[in-house]
């Protein structure tokens, strides 16, 4: 667990909600998460991360950007486990422009000394 990981939040066909799913290959990604739901970006970004040989921790949420409870439960897990040699270089939350979710992840970015990755559209949604 000493490797640097990317924490990614998104929708998926399979897997537990709000708990970490460690993926090290595209085969593991498919086996553990299944196909991406329509209009979902989580698995797309997960696939990109794996193709760039990044270590991935995927947190499944019911609806990208809207399942506040799923995001907050995931953040609680990460806060409780911050001392367990888990190194997160980035939090990637496609589809999230929700102010409550973004404001809740910022302290985790500070705790893990990591960055928040979001797209331009989500950033502007957050600002409005």
ABEGO torsion letter per residue (X at the ends): XABBBBBBBBBBABEBBGBBBBBABAAAAAAAAEBBBBGBAAAAAAAAAAAAGBBBBBBBBABBGABAAAAAAAAAAAAAAAAAGBBBABBBBBGBABAAAAAAAAAAAAAAGBBBBBBAAAAAAAAX
